[in-house]
Structure formats: structure tokens, C-alpha cells
Amino acid sequence: MASEPAAASSPGGPGGADVLTAGEALVSLRSSGPLAVGGPLTMHLAGAESNVAIGLARLGHRAAWAGRISDDELGEFVLRQLRAEGVDTTGIRRDPERPAGLMFLERRTADVNRVRYHRAGSAGSALSIDDLRGPLATGTRVLHLTGITPALSDTARAAVTWAVRAAAADGIAVSLDVNYRAGLWSREAARETLAPLAGYASVIIASADELDLVAEPGVDEAAVVAGLLDRGVGTVLVKLGADGARGYTRDGVEQVPAVPVTAVDTVGAGDAFTAGYLSGYLDGLPLADRLRRAAALGAFAVAGTGDWEGLPRRDELSLITGSAAGTTLR
């Protein structure tokens, strides 16, 4: 239904963004040790879609985030963080009746982080079609959504479904990251929602173990990709973790390795990868170079602490892949 159009040189409409994202932004409370024994918590902004928006804004793109936030100090924190990072927040609605969604993250061992969510009934989960009509009407080159948002509530699922279809009908490139969360819904429920939406997407992003959520279960990667391309998807990206990533189009497949770094915190790596790919798309780079930028941003994410705090500005991209890697700059 929707092929990936060539990247344009200007936003989708007057006042429009390069990329519009929508979803739930969370207040993340991080602990350096087990939560059960107590200790200090540090407050951060989290959320797959807001992570992507920040990653793009840091690279100089016009990124917008739309959604609902609580009308209290925690909502103000979310708003201030996004604005400080240069993300367009005009599509945000303050919800006076619902609380902020919370994410507690504990560093359980040096290699294992454990996450607990408190997001049922949150402001973000009340996202509706009406919340997205205005932001989408302002124009954008790319609409980026994830499989997390439709798992939050019936209204959020309806909003994502409407937005994907409306954007595709208007010729807007749709980026869909499967981003499966087992704590939010079953694989069967995810497949029931995401598989029909996949045909409207220009770009599908998934880990190897998520591909069956946009296709029939039990089908191998090659068959899933072929089916998606036949349905009109322009590009299928398969994240391979430490092994890098593959990108499929009708012209063939490209694979790039991961950028070797010392992993500190893997949270947000997939969102950073997506931001890097979309940045390369907006810059008109060929597929292999888009994947290399995606891998570079993923490496920045895992080499630092936080969902997005370590992501680079455009003039810092070479720090992790060029001759400066492994050195001290004075």
C-alpha cells in the first residue's frame, strides 16, 4: 500500500516537521542498585517515540512529539526536557485528570537492568484520534510510530490505526517500529493489530524475533520480508544487536556490522538506531549509509547511560566511528 518515497528537501507542509512522533513519554526513575533495598533515584525522561524525536533533533532535524502528559510537576518535567532538546511540543495536550506514566529502572547487576512500569490509566495511555488530528494536519515528511502505543489502551490503538492510515493516504512516509513489549500485550494481540498496519508503512523496523508480529507466525525472515515488500513496504530493517543490522528493499539487501564499543547501558539503543536511520533517510543517503548512521547512533546509546542522554550532535558523529574513537580530545 505504501512504498518508501524519495526523501524530499523540504518539510511536508508549512510549519511541518521533518518527523512527527507520537506516543507516551514516561518519567523514568533510575536506581544504581536493587530497588527493594532503597536508595536514591534519579529522574529522567523516557519513551520510545520521544527518544527518537530527541535523537533526530540533536542531528539538526525538525522533530515533533505529540501526546498527552499530566498537568502537574511531572508533566512539566516532560515538557521542559523535550523543549530543552529542541523538540517541537505544540502537539502536546495536558491532561488534568490522569497521572504521568512512571518507569522504575534498577541496575540489578553490571550486565542486567530490570524495568517496572506504572502506566495503567496514565495520561499518555489516554491518547485519542483527536489528539493526533492537529499535529498531523500541520504537515510532516515522516510519521514515526511504535507497537508500544497501541498496546496501552483501546483509544491509543484507534489513534495509531487512524494516524497510519491517514498519513499513508496523504503520501506521508510512515515509519513503524514493532517494539514489542510482552508486559503490555500478548504476541497474538500484537500481531492482530500490527500485521494489518504494516501494509501502510514505508519503513518497518523490527528485531529478528519480532518479524512474525507483522506476518504469519512460523514464517522465516526471507518470507516475511518478501511478503512485506509485496504489500508495498519500501524498506524492512532487521536489528541484529551485536551483529549489526540488515536492510531489505526491492533492490536487494544490505548488512552492516555493529560499531564496537564498551556497552554501559543498552536501554534506548533500538530507538537510537531508528533515529539514525531516519536521519540518513532525511539526508537522502543510500541504504547502506543510512544503516551505518543507525549503527553509529545505537553505539552512542549503549556506550552511555540513559535512554537518550548520550546521543550525538551532528558534529559528533565521527567521535565513535572515526579516528577520535578511543582517544581523549583536548
HUURVEN-V823670 format. One record per helix or strand. SS is the DSSP state (h for helix, s for strand). FROM is the first residue (numbers start at 1). TO is the last residue. If there is no record, write none. Layout:
ss:SS from:FROM to:TO
ss:SS from:FROM to:TO
//
This chain:
ss:s from:17 to:22
ss:s from:26 to:31
ss:h from:35 to:37
ss:s from:42 to:46
ss:h from:48 to:58
ss:s from:63 to:70
ss:h from:73 to:84
ss:s from:88 to:88
ss:s from:92 to:95
ss:s from:102 to:107
ss:s from:113 to:118
ss:h from:124 to:126
ss:h from:129 to:137
ss:s from:140 to:146
ss:h from:149 to:151
ss:h from:154 to:169
ss:s from:173 to:177
ss:h from:187 to:198
ss:s from:203 to:207
ss:h from:208 to:214
ss:h from:221 to:230
ss:s from:235 to:239
ss:h from:241 to:243
ss:s from:245 to:249
ss:s from:252 to:256
ss:h from:269 to:282
ss:h from:287 to:303
ss:h from:314 to:316
ss:h from:318 to:321
//
